[in-house]
């Protein structure tokens, strides 16, 4: 299972769209992803880093990010790159 963080915030339509895309990917690949959603409004460090870039998928173990805009093909490529890291 691959653990990712989705950085976003409430009321962000792009973040909602990213959740839909990730949900679609999860439906096609059950059990592959564990997604933790983090609202950047909760900590200043997240606001400073991601305020104008959300939504962002982040892989803690490799410190790699996939920033918006992305689609399911980009998610797949991101995950494949993590496998090769």
Secondary structure as the mmCIF struct_conf table of DSSP 4:
data_model
#
loop_
_struct_conf.conf_type_id
_struct_conf.id
_struct_conf.beg_label_comp_id
_struct_conf.beg_label_asym_id
_struct_conf.beg_label_seq_id
_struct_conf.end_label_comp_id
_struct_conf.end_label_asym_id
_struct_conf.end_label_seq_id
STRN STRN1 UNK A 2 UNK A 8
TURN_TY1_P TURN_TY1_P1 UNK A 10 UNK A 11
HELX_RH_AL_P HELX_RH_AL_P1 UNK A 13 UNK A 28
BEND BEND1 UNK A 29 UNK A 29
TURN_TY1_P TURN_TY1_P2 UNK A 30 UNK A 31
BEND BEND2 UNK A 32 UNK A 32
STRN STRN2 UNK A 33 UNK A 39
HELX_RH_3T_P HELX_RH_3T_P1 UNK A 40 UNK A 42
HELX_RH_AL_P HELX_RH_AL_P2 UNK A 44 UNK A 50
TURN_TY1_P TURN_TY1_P3 UNK A 51 UNK A 53
BEND BEND3 UNK A 55 UNK A 55
STRN STRN3 UNK A 56 UNK A 59
TURN_TY1_P TURN_TY1_P4 UNK A 60 UNK A 63
STRN STRN4 UNK A 64 UNK A 67
BEND BEND4 UNK A 68 UNK A 69
HELX_RH_AL_P HELX_RH_AL_P3 UNK A 72 UNK A 84
#
